[in-house]
């Protein structure tokens, strides 16, 4: 069984829309829809204040402990990408090291990866 994974969703994302401080933002809607949809076993959903990727639509990060690669994805939409994120989170969780084979990645993940951060621990050691 793979170690737990975490899907972090930027809830402050405006995705270029005019939103008042009291208004609901697209990032918050994405988080809420993911919560309603549900994520695979072993994947938790975590809201975060900002992923500093404001020019690239709604953004998320996938992480899973010091032995895994971390990925940041952008250009996500709360109406179009909920099932895709659940699928991608399962693939990430099941990978063990965070590296999803290129051919197995959802198309959106291939084209909208903002950053890939290596594990904290030396896994080649």
Residue pairs with C-beta under 8 A, 6 or more apart in sequence:
1 42
2 42
2 64
2 93
2 94
2 95
2 96
3 42
3 64
3 65
3 67
3 68
3 96
4 42
4 43
4 44
4 64
4 65
4 93
5 42
5 43
5 44
5 62
5 63
5 64
5 68
5 89
5 92
5 93
6 43
6 44
6 45
6 46
6 62
6 63
6 64
7 34
7 39
7 43
7 44
7 45
7 46
7 60
7 61
7 62
7 85
7 89
8 46
8 47
8 48
8 51
8 60
8 61
8 62
8 63
9 27
9 30
9 31
9 34
9 45
9 46
9 47
9 48
9 58
9 60
10 27
10 48
10 49
10 50
10 51
10 53
10 58
10 59
10 60
11 25
11 27
11 28
11 30
11 31
11 47
11 48
11 49
12 25
12 27
12 28
12 49
12 50
13 25
13 26
13 27
13 30
13 51
13 54
13 57
13 58
13 59
14 25
14 26
14 27
14 54
15 25
15 26
15 27
15 57
15 58
15 77
16 57
17 26
19 25
19 26
26 57
26 58
26 77
26 78
27 58
27 59
27 78
28 47
29 78
30 58
30 60
30 76
30 77
30 78
30 81
30 82
31 45
31 47
33 78
33 82
34 45
34 82
34 85
34 86
35 45
37 82
37 83
37 86
38 86
39 45
39 86
39 89
39 90
40 86
40 89
40 90
40 93
42 93
43 89
43 90
43 92
43 93
48 61
51 59
51 60
51 61
51 72
53 59
53 72
53 74
53 114
56 74
56 75
56 112
56 114
57 74
57 75
57 76
57 77
58 74
58 75
58 76
58 77
58 78
58 81
59 72
59 73
59 74
59 76
59 114
60 72
60 73
60 76
60 85
61 70
61 71
61 72
61 73
62 70
62 71
62 73
62 88
62 89
62 92
62 98
63 70
63 98
64 92
64 93
64 98
66 119
66 120
66 121
67 97
67 119
67 120
67 121
67 123
68 95
68 96
68 97
68 98
68 119
69 97
69 98
69 99
69 116
69 117
69 118
69 119
70 98
70 115
70 116
70 117
71 92
71 98
71 109
71 113
71 115
71 116
71 117
72 113
72 114
72 115
72 116
72 117
73 88
73 108
73 109
73 112
73 113
73 114
74 112
74 114
75 108
75 112
76 85
76 108
76 112
81 108
84 106
84 108
87 106
88 100
88 105
88 106
88 108
88 109
91 100
91 104
91 105
91 106
92 98
92 100
97 119
97 123
98 119
100 109
102 110
